[in-house]
Amino acid sequence: MASSVPLHCVNPDCPKPYPQPGHHKFCQRCGTSLQLQNRYTPRQRLGTGGFAVIYIVWDSQTQQEKVLKILTIASDKALQLFEQEASVLTTVRHRGVPQVEPNSFFQVQTPEKTLFCLVMEQINGQTLEDILLNQYPQGCPEALVLDWLYQAADILETLHQHFIIHRDIKPSNLMLRESLPQKQLVLIDFGGAKQLDSVDSSTRLFSSGYSPPEQIAGSFVEPATDIYALGRTAIHLLTGRYPPDLEDVHTGQLNWQGYTQVNPKFAQLIDRMVQLDIKKRPQVAQDLKQELALLLGKPLPLTTGTPTQIISRISQSQWQNVLKLSGKTSAILLKGFYFTLKIGSQLIEATVDTTWEVLSSGVGAAMGASLGFVLAYWTPIGDLFAQSISYYLPQILSGIEVTVDHQILLFALAGLGTGWGLSRAGGFGQRKQSLFASLTGAFGYTIGWLFWQELPYGIVENFIALLLASGTILVLGLGIRSYILFHALFAAFGTGLAVLGIIYGGGMSPLWLANLLAFDRFGIALIFCSGLAITWAIALGISYHIVIPILIWLERK
C-alpha cells in the first residue's frame, strides 16, 4: 500500500482517528496500532452494522482490500455471537459466503480497552433490498427472483450440511457481487447463525416480518426455519411489499399473489415455504434447490456434485423419515445420521482426491525424470546446466562454492513434472496454477539436490535436508489456500520418515540410499522420482483430509 494513503485509527475513544499519515505504525493521537496483526492497515470507516463498527482495511499479504468488523457492544452474549460468526465463516467454503481465513479473528489493545476484530472478504455490490428499492419498487421480475432463490438454496444447502442455521435471511442480508458477469448471490451477516445441535434458546434473535413462529418463540430451529425466511424474502421481492402488510389478521397467512403474476408452480412452492406449520414446508435446502432447478429448466442429475452431495441425494428418503420425528429426538437422530453420512462421504472424497493426486503426480514425475535422464545422459545439456550452477551460484551467494554434476538436471525436471502433476490434479483445495507449481517444483528440487551433494553431513542428514528443501518449496508453489506451511512441513517430514522407515525397516545400509540417488540407470531414476512424487501426494492427502480437520476440531473444543 502506498505510504501516501491516509489511515483511520480503529480506537473508538480516539479524539481524532482520521486522517493518520500512511507511513505511521501507531496513531498519533492515542497510540493504538495502525498495523493490525502486522498485516492489516485500516483505511476507511464504513459505518456500523448490528453490534459492530466496520472498516475497510488493506491486507499487505494478499494485496487486497478487506472488511474489518470490530465489536462495539461490551457483553458476553455479544462476544459469543461475534466469535460464532468468525467460526462459521472460517468453517464454510462456498462462493456465496464471505471468505474468512484462519486466524482472522484477533484482539487489538488500545489504551482504554481490548477490541475484538474479525477480517473477512470484501463483497462489492448491492443488497437485494437496495435493488428492490432503487430498481424495482413495484416488485422484481419473476426470472430474477427465481434465480436468486436457486442461488440462496445452494448456499443454504452447504450451511445446513455443516449443521448451521443462518436465522436472519432477508433482502438486506443477500448481496450480489458486482464483479462477476453472472451476478453471484452472497449471504452476509452471520452474527445470528446457530448450530443445529444447539439447544440453547436463551438468545431469541429474529427479524420481524421474515422469521417463522418457532424462531420468534425461541423454540428449536431447523433447516426449514431458514426456508421460511427465504420464502418471505421472495414474496417481498416479488411484490415490493413488506410481508406483514400482506398478512391475514385472522389466519396469519400471506395474501400476496394478487400483487404479482408468477408461474403457478412457483407460487405454490413459495406458499409451501411460508407455511406456519414447520412440517408442511420443504424440509431441506437440497429439496428446495431441486424444485427450483426444475422451474428454471435445469434439473440436477443424480451423479453431479461431490460424493457428499451425491450420497445426500441418494439418501433423501432417510433424511425425510428422520425429519418426520418430532422435537429433540428429530435433532439427535438427524445429527447422528448426517454425522455418519458426512464421515463416510468425506472418506470417499479424500480417497478419490488423494488417488487422483497420486496418479497425476506419479505420471508427471515419470515424464520429467524420463526427459531429464535423456537430456542429462545423452546430450551435453546436463553438463552445461551443472556448469552454469557451479559458475553462477557463487556469484549470487558470496562465499558459496559448489561443484555439481549432470544428475541435477534430471532431478530438477522430475521436480518440474511433480509440481505440474500435483497442480493439474487440482485436489487439496488448490488454486490451479500449473506453470508456477512446475517452476517452484523444479526450483525446489534443484535446491534440494544442492543440499544433498554439498552439505557436510552424513547420508541420512543430507537426504533429510533434500526432502525438507525440495518438498517445502514444491508444496508452497501449489496454491493450497490455507495452512500451506503446515502442509509443506508435514509432507516433507512424512516423506522422510517413510523413506527412512523403508531403509532401516528393511535392514538396509544408508549407502543403499546413496547408490539409489546416483541415478545411473533409467529404471532406478524413474522409480525413485515417481515414488517420491506419490509419497508427496499421500502425505498431503493425510495432512489435508485428516490432520488439519482434527487440529481444527481440537482447537474449537
Secondary structure as a PSIPRED ss2 file (coil, helix, strand):
# PSIPRED VFORMAT (PSIPRED V4.0)

   1 M C   1.000  0.000  0.000
   2 A C   1.000  0.000  0.000
   3 S C   1.000  0.000  0.000
   4 S C   1.000  0.000  0.000
   5 V C   1.000  0.000  0.000
   6 P C   1.000  0.000  0.000
   7 L E   0.000  0.000  1.000
   8 H C   1.000  0.000  0.000
   9 C C   1.000  0.000  0.000
  10 V C   1.000  0.000  0.000
  11 N C   1.000  0.000  0.000
  12 P C   1.000  0.000  0.000
  13 D C   1.000  0.000  0.000
  14 C C   1.000  0.000  0.000
  15 P C   1.000  0.000  0.000
  16 K C   1.000  0.000  0.000
  17 P C   1.000  0.000  0.000
  18 Y C   1.000  0.000  0.000
  19 P C   1.000  0.000  0.000
  20 Q E   0.000  0.000  1.000
  21 P C   1.000  0.000  0.000
  22 G C   1.000  0.000  0.000
  23 H C   1.000  0.000  0.000
  24 H C   1.000  0.000  0.000
  25 K C   1.000  0.000  0.000
  26 F E   0.000  0.000  1.000
  27 C C   1.000  0.000  0.000
  28 Q C   1.000  0.000  0.000
  29 R C   1.000  0.000  0.000
  30 C C   1.000  0.000  0.000
  31 G C   1.000  0.000  0.000
  32 T C   1.000  0.000  0.000
  33 S E   0.000  0.000  1.000
  34 L C   1.000  0.000  0.000
  35 Q C   1.000  0.000  0.000
  36 L E   0.000  0.000  1.000
  37 Q C   1.000  0.000  0.000
  38 N C   1.000  0.000  0.000
  39 R C   1.000  0.000  0.000
  40 Y E   0.000  0.000  1.000
  41 T E   0.000  0.000  1.000
  42 P E   0.000  0.000  1.000
  43 R E   0.000  0.000  1.000
  44 Q E   0.000  0.000  1.000
  45 R E   0.000  0.000  1.000
  46 L E   0.000  0.000  1.000
  47 G E   0.000  0.000  1.000
  48 T E   0.000  0.000  1.000
  49 G E   0.000  0.000  1.000
  50 G C   1.000  0.000  0.000
  51 F C   1.000  0.000  0.000
  52 A E   0.000  0.000  1.000
  53 V E   0.000  0.000  1.000
  54 I E   0.000  0.000  1.000
  55 Y E   0.000  0.000  1.000
  56 I E   0.000  0.000  1.000
  57 V E   0.000  0.000  1.000
  58 W E   0.000  0.000  1.000
  59 D E   0.000  0.000  1.000
  60 S C   1.000  0.000  0.000
  61 Q C   1.000  0.000  0.000
  62 T C   1.000  0.000  0.000
  63 Q C   1.000  0.000  0.000
  64 Q E   0.000  0.000  1.000
  65 E E   0.000  0.000  1.000
  66 K E   0.000  0.000  1.000
  67 V E   0.000  0.000  1.000
  68 L E   0.000  0.000  1.000
  69 K E   0.000  0.000  1.000
  70 I E   0.000  0.000  1.000
  71 L E   0.000  0.000  1.000
  72 T C   1.000  0.000  0.000
  73 I C   1.000  0.000  0.000
  74 A C   1.000  0.000  0.000
  75 S C   1.000  0.000  0.000
  76 D H   0.000  1.000  0.000
  77 K H   0.000  1.000  0.000
  78 A H   0.000  1.000  0.000
  79 L H   0.000  1.000  0.000
  80 Q H   0.000  1.000  0.000
  81 L H   0.000  1.000  0.000
  82 F H   0.000  1.000  0.000
  83 E H   0.000  1.000  0.000
  84 Q H   0.000  1.000  0.000
  85 E H   0.000  1.000  0.000
  86 A H   0.000  1.000  0.000
  87 S H   0.000  1.000  0.000
  88 V H   0.000  1.000  0.000
  89 L H   0.000  1.000  0.000
  90 T H   0.000  1.000  0.000
  91 T H   0.000  1.000  0.000
  92 V C   1.000  0.000  0.000
  93 R C   1.000  0.000  0.000
  94 H C   1.000  0.000  0.000
  95 R C   1.000  0.000  0.000
  96 G C   1.000  0.000  0.000
  97 V C   1.000  0.000  0.000
  98 P C   1.000  0.000  0.000
  99 Q C   1.000  0.000  0.000
 100 V C   1.000  0.000  0.000
 101 E C   1.000  0.000  0.000
 102 P C   1.000  0.000  0.000
 103 N C   1.000  0.000  0.000
 104 S C   1.000  0.000  0.000
 105 F E   0.000  0.000  1.000
 106 F E   0.000  0.000  1.000
 107 Q E   0.000  0.000  1.000
 108 V E   0.000  0.000  1.000
 109 Q E   0.000  0.000  1.000
 110 T C   1.000  0.000  0.000
 111 P C   1.000  0.000  0.000
 112 E C   1.000  0.000  0.000
 113 K C   1.000  0.000  0.000
 114 T E   0.000  0.000  1.000
 115 L E   0.000  0.000  1.000
 116 F E   0.000  0.000  1.000
 117 C E   0.000  0.000  1.000
 118 L E   0.000  0.000  1.000
 119 V E   0.000  0.000  1.000
 120 M E   0.000  0.000  1.000
 121 E E   0.000  0.000  1.000
 122 Q C   1.000  0.000  0.000
 123 I C   1.000  0.000  0.000
 124 N C   1.000  0.000  0.000
 125 G E   0.000  0.000  1.000
 126 Q E   0.000  0.000  1.000
 127 T E   0.000  0.000  1.000
 128 L H   0.000  1.000  0.000
 129 E H   0.000  1.000  0.000
 130 D H   0.000  1.000  0.000
 131 I H   0.000  1.000  0.000
 132 L H   0.000  1.000  0.000
 133 L H   0.000  1.000  0.000
 134 N H   0.000  1.000  0.000
 135 Q C   1.000  0.000  0.000
 136 Y C   1.000  0.000  0.000
 137 P C   1.000  0.000  0.000
 138 Q C   1.000  0.000  0.000
 139 G C   1.000  0.000  0.000
 140 C C   1.000  0.000  0.000
 141 P C   1.000  0.000  0.000
 142 E H   0.000  1.000  0.000
 143 A H   0.000  1.000  0.000
 144 L H   0.000  1.000  0.000
 145 V H   0.000  1.000  0.000
 146 L H   0.000  1.000  0.000
 147 D H   0.000  1.000  0.000
 148 W H   0.000  1.000  0.000
 149 L H   0.000  1.000  0.000
 150 Y H   0.000  1.000  0.000
 151 Q H   0.000  1.000  0.000
 152 A H   0.000  1.000  0.000
 153 A H   0.000  1.000  0.000
 154 D H   0.000  1.000  0.000
 155 I H   0.000  1.000  0.000
 156 L H   0.000  1.000  0.000
 157 E H   0.000  1.000  0.000
 158 T H   0.000  1.000  0.000
 159 L H   0.000  1.000  0.000
 160 H H   0.000  1.000  0.000
 161 Q H   0.000  1.000  0.000
 162 H C   1.000  0.000  0.000
 163 F C   1.000  0.000  0.000
 164 I E   0.000  0.000  1.000
 165 I E   0.000  0.000  1.000
 166 H C   1.000  0.000  0.000
 167 R C   1.000  0.000  0.000
 168 D C   1.000  0.000  0.000
 169 I C   1.000  0.000  0.000
 170 K C   1.000  0.000  0.000
 171 P H   0.000  1.000  0.000
 172 S H   0.000  1.000  0.000
 173 N H   0.000  1.000  0.000
 174 L E   0.000  0.000  1.000
 175 M E   0.000  0.000  1.000
 176 L E   0.000  0.000  1.000
 177 R E   0.000  0.000  1.000
 178 E C   1.000  0.000  0.000
 179 S C   1.000  0.000  0.000
 180 L C   1.000  0.000  0.000
 181 P C   1.000  0.000  0.000
 182 Q C   1.000  0.000  0.000
 183 K C   1.000  0.000  0.000
 184 Q C   1.000  0.000  0.000
 185 L E   0.000  0.000  1.000
 186 V E   0.000  0.000  1.000
 187 L E   0.000  0.000  1.000
 188 I C   1.000  0.000  0.000
 189 D C   1.000  0.000  0.000
 190 F C   1.000  0.000  0.000
 191 G C   1.000  0.000  0.000
 192 G C   1.000  0.000  0.000
 193 A C   1.000  0.000  0.000
 194 K E   0.000  0.000  1.000
 195 Q E   0.000  0.000  1.000
 196 L C   1.000  0.000  0.000
 197 D C   1.000  0.000  0.000
 198 S C   1.000  0.000  0.000
 199 V C   1.000  0.000  0.000
 200 D C   1.000  0.000  0.000
 201 S C   1.000  0.000  0.000
 202 S C   1.000  0.000  0.000
 203 T C   1.000  0.000  0.000
 204 R C   1.000  0.000  0.000
 205 L C   1.000  0.000  0.000
 206 F C   1.000  0.000  0.000
 207 S C   1.000  0.000  0.000
 208 S C   1.000  0.000  0.000
 209 G C   1.000  0.000  0.000
 210 Y C   1.000  0.000  0.000
 211 S C   1.000  0.000  0.000
 212 P C   1.000  0.000  0.000
 213 P H   0.000  1.000  0.000
 214 E H   0.000  1.000  0.000
 215 Q H   0.000  1.000  0.000
 216 I H   0.000  1.000  0.000
 217 A C   1.000  0.000  0.000
 218 G C   1.000  0.000  0.000
 219 S C   1.000  0.000  0.000
 220 F C   1.000  0.000  0.000
 221 V C   1.000  0.000  0.000
 222 E C   1.000  0.000  0.000
 223 P H   0.000  1.000  0.000
 224 A H   0.000  1.000  0.000
 225 T H   0.000  1.000  0.000
 226 D H   0.000  1.000  0.000
 227 I H   0.000  1.000  0.000
 228 Y H   0.000  1.000  0.000
 229 A H   0.000  1.000  0.000
 230 L H   0.000  1.000  0.000
 231 G H   0.000  1.000  0.000
 232 R H   0.000  1.000  0.000
 233 T H   0.000  1.000  0.000
 234 A H   0.000  1.000  0.000
 235 I H   0.000  1.000  0.000
 236 H H   0.000  1.000  0.000
 237 L H   0.000  1.000  0.000
 238 L H   0.000  1.000  0.000
 239 T H   0.000  1.000  0.000
 240 G C   1.000  0.000  0.000
 241 R C   1.000  0.000  0.000
 242 Y C   1.000  0.000  0.000
 243 P H   0.000  1.000  0.000
 244 P H   0.000  1.000  0.000
 245 D H   0.000  1.000  0.000
 246 L H   0.000  1.000  0.000
 247 E E   0.000  0.000  1.000
 248 D C   1.000  0.000  0.000
 249 V C   1.000  0.000  0.000
 250 H C   1.000  0.000  0.000
 251 T C   1.000  0.000  0.000
 252 G C   1.000  0.000  0.000
 253 Q C   1.000  0.000  0.000
 254 L E   0.000  0.000  1.000
 255 N C   1.000  0.000  0.000
 256 W C   1.000  0.000  0.000
 257 Q H   0.000  1.000  0.000
 258 G H   0.000  1.000  0.000
 259 Y H   0.000  1.000  0.000
 260 T C   1.000  0.000  0.000
 261 Q C   1.000  0.000  0.000
 262 V C   1.000  0.000  0.000
 263 N C   1.000  0.000  0.000
 264 P H   0.000  1.000  0.000
 265 K H   0.000  1.000  0.000
 266 F H   0.000  1.000  0.000
 267 A H   0.000  1.000  0.000
 268 Q H   0.000  1.000  0.000
 269 L H   0.000  1.000  0.000
 270 I H   0.000  1.000  0.000
 271 D H   0.000  1.000  0.000
 272 R H   0.000  1.000  0.000
 273 M H   0.000  1.000  0.000
 274 V C   1.000  0.000  0.000
 275 Q C   1.000  0.000  0.000
 276 L C   1.000  0.000  0.000
 277 D C   1.000  0.000  0.000
 278 I H   0.000  1.000  0.000
 279 K H   0.000  1.000  0.000
 280 K H   0.000  1.000  0.000
 281 R C   1.000  0.000  0.000
 282 P C   1.000  0.000  0.000
 283 Q C   1.000  0.000  0.000
 284 V C   1.000  0.000  0.000
 285 A H   0.000  1.000  0.000
 286 Q H   0.000  1.000  0.000
 287 D H   0.000  1.000  0.000
 288 L H   0.000  1.000  0.000
 289 K H   0.000  1.000  0.000
 290 Q H   0.000  1.000  0.000
 291 E H   0.000  1.000  0.000
 292 L H   0.000  1.000  0.000
 293 A H   0.000  1.000  0.000
 294 L H   0.000  1.000  0.000
 295 L H   0.000  1.000  0.000
 296 L H   0.000  1.000  0.000
 297 G C   1.000  0.000  0.000
 298 K C   1.000  0.000  0.000
 299 P C   1.000  0.000  0.000
 300 L C   1.000  0.000  0.000
 301 P C   1.000  0.000  0.000
 302 L C   1.000  0.000  0.000
 303 T C   1.000  0.000  0.000
 304 T C   1.000  0.000  0.000
 305 G C   1.000  0.000  0.000
 306 T C   1.000  0.000  0.000
 307 P H   0.000  1.000  0.000
 308 T H   0.000  1.000  0.000
 309 Q H   0.000  1.000  0.000
 310 I H   0.000  1.000  0.000
 311 I H   0.000  1.000  0.000
 312 S H   0.000  1.000  0.000
 313 R H   0.000  1.000  0.000
 314 I H   0.000  1.000  0.000
 315 S C   1.000  0.000  0.000
 316 Q H   0.000  1.000  0.000
 317 S H   0.000  1.000  0.000
 318 Q H   0.000  1.000  0.000
 319 W H   0.000  1.000  0.000
 320 Q H   0.000  1.000  0.000
 321 N H   0.000  1.000  0.000
 322 V H   0.000  1.000  0.000
 323 L H   0.000  1.000  0.000
 324 K C   1.000  0.000  0.000
 325 L C   1.000  0.000  0.000
 326 S C   1.000  0.000  0.000
 327 G H   0.000  1.000  0.000
 328 K H   0.000  1.000  0.000
 329 T H   0.000  1.000  0.000
 330 S H   0.000  1.000  0.000
 331 A H   0.000  1.000  0.000
 332 I H   0.000  1.000  0.000
 333 L H   0.000  1.000  0.000
 334 L H   0.000  1.000  0.000
 335 K H   0.000  1.000  0.000
 336 G H   0.000  1.000  0.000
 337 F H   0.000  1.000  0.000
 338 Y H   0.000  1.000  0.000
 339 F H   0.000  1.000  0.000
 340 T H   0.000  1.000  0.000
 341 L H   0.000  1.000  0.000
 342 K H   0.000  1.000  0.000
 343 I H   0.000  1.000  0.000
 344 G H   0.000  1.000  0.000
 345 S H   0.000  1.000  0.000
 346 Q H   0.000  1.000  0.000
 347 L H   0.000  1.000  0.000
 348 I H   0.000  1.000  0.000
 349 E H   0.000  1.000  0.000
 350 A H   0.000  1.000  0.000
 351 T H   0.000  1.000  0.000
 352 V H   0.000  1.000  0.000
 353 D H   0.000  1.000  0.000
 354 T H   0.000  1.000  0.000
 355 T H   0.000  1.000  0.000
 356 W H   0.000  1.000  0.000
 357 E H   0.000  1.000  0.000
 358 V H   0.000  1.000  0.000
 359 L H   0.000  1.000  0.000
 360 S H   0.000  1.000  0.000
 361 S H   0.000  1.000  0.000
 362 G H   0.000  1.000  0.000
 363 V H   0.000  1.000  0.000
 364 G H   0.000  1.000  0.000
 365 A H   0.000  1.000  0.000
 366 A H   0.000  1.000  0.000
 367 M H   0.000  1.000  0.000
 368 G H   0.000  1.000  0.000
 369 A H   0.000  1.000  0.000
 370 S H   0.000  1.000  0.000
 371 L H   0.000  1.000  0.000
 372 G H   0.000  1.000  0.000
 373 F H   0.000  1.000  0.000
 374 V H   0.000  1.000  0.000
 375 L H   0.000  1.000  0.000
 376 A H   0.000  1.000  0.000
 377 Y H   0.000  1.000  0.000
 378 W H   0.000  1.000  0.000
 379 T C   1.000  0.000  0.000
 380 P C   1.000  0.000  0.000
 381 I H   0.000  1.000  0.000
 382 G H   0.000  1.000  0.000
 383 D H   0.000  1.000  0.000
 384 L H   0.000  1.000  0.000
 385 F H   0.000  1.000  0.000
 386 A H   0.000  1.000  0.000
 387 Q H   0.000  1.000  0.000
 388 S H   0.000  1.000  0.000
 389 I H   0.000  1.000  0.000
 390 S H   0.000  1.000  0.000
 391 Y H   0.000  1.000  0.000
 392 Y H   0.000  1.000  0.000
 393 L H   0.000  1.000  0.000
 394 P H   0.000  1.000  0.000
 395 Q H   0.000  1.000  0.000
 396 I H   0.000  1.000  0.000
 397 L C   1.000  0.000  0.000
 398 S C   1.000  0.000  0.000
 399 G C   1.000  0.000  0.000
 400 I C   1.000  0.000  0.000
 401 E C   1.000  0.000  0.000
 402 V C   1.000  0.000  0.000
 403 T C   1.000  0.000  0.000
 404 V C   1.000  0.000  0.000
 405 D C   1.000  0.000  0.000
 406 H C   1.000  0.000  0.000
 407 Q H   0.000  1.000  0.000
 408 I H   0.000  1.000  0.000
 409 L H   0.000  1.000  0.000
 410 L H   0.000  1.000  0.000
 411 F H   0.000  1.000  0.000
 412 A H   0.000  1.000  0.000
 413 L H   0.000  1.000  0.000
 414 A H   0.000  1.000  0.000
 415 G H   0.000  1.000  0.000
 416 L H   0.000  1.000  0.000
 417 G H   0.000  1.000  0.000
 418 T H   0.000  1.000  0.000
 419 G H   0.000  1.000  0.000
 420 W H   0.000  1.000  0.000
 421 G H   0.000  1.000  0.000
 422 L H   0.000  1.000  0.000
 423 S H   0.000  1.000  0.000
 424 R H   0.000  1.000  0.000
 425 A H   0.000  1.000  0.000
 426 G C   1.000  0.000  0.000
 427 G C   1.000  0.000  0.000
 428 F C   1.000  0.000  0.000
 429 G C   1.000  0.000  0.000
 430 Q E   0.000  0.000  1.000
 431 R C   1.000  0.000  0.000
 432 K C   1.000  0.000  0.000
 433 Q C   1.000  0.000  0.000
 434 S H   0.000  1.000  0.000
 435 L H   0.000  1.000  0.000
 436 F H   0.000  1.000  0.000
 437 A H   0.000  1.000  0.000
 438 S H   0.000  1.000  0.000
 439 L H   0.000  1.000  0.000
 440 T H   0.000  1.000  0.000
 441 G H   0.000  1.000  0.000
 442 A H   0.000  1.000  0.000
 443 F H   0.000  1.000  0.000
 444 G H   0.000  1.000  0.000
 445 Y H   0.000  1.000  0.000
 446 T H   0.000  1.000  0.000
 447 I H   0.000  1.000  0.000
 448 G H   0.000  1.000  0.000
 449 W H   0.000  1.000  0.000
 450 L H   0.000  1.000  0.000
 451 F H   0.000  1.000  0.000
 452 W H   0.000  1.000  0.000
 453 Q H   0.000  1.000  0.000
 454 E H   0.000  1.000  0.000
 455 L C   1.000  0.000  0.000
 456 P C   1.000  0.000  0.000
 457 Y C   1.000  0.000  0.000
 458 G C   1.000  0.000  0.000
 459 I H   0.000  1.000  0.000
 460 V H   0.000  1.000  0.000
 461 E H   0.000  1.000  0.000
 462 N H   0.000  1.000  0.000
 463 F H   0.000  1.000  0.000
 464 I H   0.000  1.000  0.000
 465 A H   0.000  1.000  0.000
 466 L H   0.000  1.000  0.000
 467 L H   0.000  1.000  0.000
 468 L H   0.000  1.000  0.000
 469 A H   0.000  1.000  0.000
 470 S H   0.000  1.000  0.000
 471 G H   0.000  1.000  0.000
 472 T H   0.000  1.000  0.000
 473 I H   0.000  1.000  0.000
 474 L H   0.000  1.000  0.000
 475 V H   0.000  1.000  0.000
 476 L H   0.000  1.000  0.000
 477 G C   1.000  0.000  0.000
 478 L C   1.000  0.000  0.000
 479 G C   1.000  0.000  0.000
 480 I E   0.000  0.000  1.000
 481 R C   1.000  0.000  0.000
 482 S C   1.000  0.000  0.000
 483 Y C   1.000  0.000  0.000
 484 I H   0.000  1.000  0.000
 485 L H   0.000  1.000  0.000
 486 F H   0.000  1.000  0.000
 487 H H   0.000  1.000  0.000
 488 A H   0.000  1.000  0.000
 489 L H   0.000  1.000  0.000
 490 F H   0.000  1.000  0.000
 491 A H   0.000  1.000  0.000
 492 A H   0.000  1.000  0.000
 493 F H   0.000  1.000  0.000
 494 G H   0.000  1.000  0.000
 495 T H   0.000  1.000  0.000
 496 G H   0.000  1.000  0.000
 497 L H   0.000  1.000  0.000
 498 A H   0.000  1.000  0.000
 499 V H   0.000  1.000  0.000
 500 L H   0.000  1.000  0.000
 501 G H   0.000  1.000  0.000
 502 I H   0.000  1.000  0.000
 503 I H   0.000  1.000  0.000
 504 Y H   0.000  1.000  0.000
 505 G H   0.000  1.000  0.000
 506 G C   1.000  0.000  0.000
 507 G C   1.000  0.000  0.000
 508 M C   1.000  0.000  0.000
 509 S C   1.000  0.000  0.000
 510 P H   0.000  1.000  0.000
 511 L H   0.000  1.000  0.000
 512 W H   0.000  1.000  0.000
 513 L H   0.000  1.000  0.000
 514 A H   0.000  1.000  0.000
 515 N H   0.000  1.000  0.000
 516 L H   0.000  1.000  0.000
 517 L C   1.000  0.000  0.000
 518 A C   1.000  0.000  0.000
 519 F C   1.000  0.000  0.000
 520 D C   1.000  0.000  0.000
 521 R C   1.000  0.000  0.000
 522 F H   0.000  1.000  0.000
 523 G H   0.000  1.000  0.000
 524 I H   0.000  1.000  0.000
 525 A H   0.000  1.000  0.000
 526 L H   0.000  1.000  0.000
 527 I H   0.000  1.000  0.000
 528 F H   0.000  1.000  0.000
 529 C H   0.000  1.000  0.000
 530 S H   0.000  1.000  0.000
 531 G H   0.000  1.000  0.000
 532 L H   0.000  1.000  0.000
 533 A H   0.000  1.000  0.000
 534 I H   0.000  1.000  0.000
 535 T H   0.000  1.000  0.000
 536 W H   0.000  1.000  0.000
 537 A H   0.000  1.000  0.000
 538 I H   0.000  1.000  0.000
 539 A H   0.000  1.000  0.000
 540 L H   0.000  1.000  0.000
 541 G H   0.000  1.000  0.000
 542 I H   0.000  1.000  0.000
 543 S H   0.000  1.000  0.000
 544 Y H   0.000  1.000  0.000
 545 H H   0.000  1.000  0.000
 546 I H   0.000  1.000  0.000
 547 V H   0.000  1.000  0.000
 548 I H   0.000  1.000  0.000
 549 P H   0.000  1.000  0.000
 550 I H   0.000  1.000  0.000
 551 L H   0.000  1.000  0.000
 552 I H   0.000  1.000  0.000
 553 W H   0.000  1.000  0.000
 554 L H   0.000  1.000  0.000
 555 E H   0.000  1.000  0.000
 556 R H   0.000  1.000  0.000
 557 K C   1.000  0.000  0.000
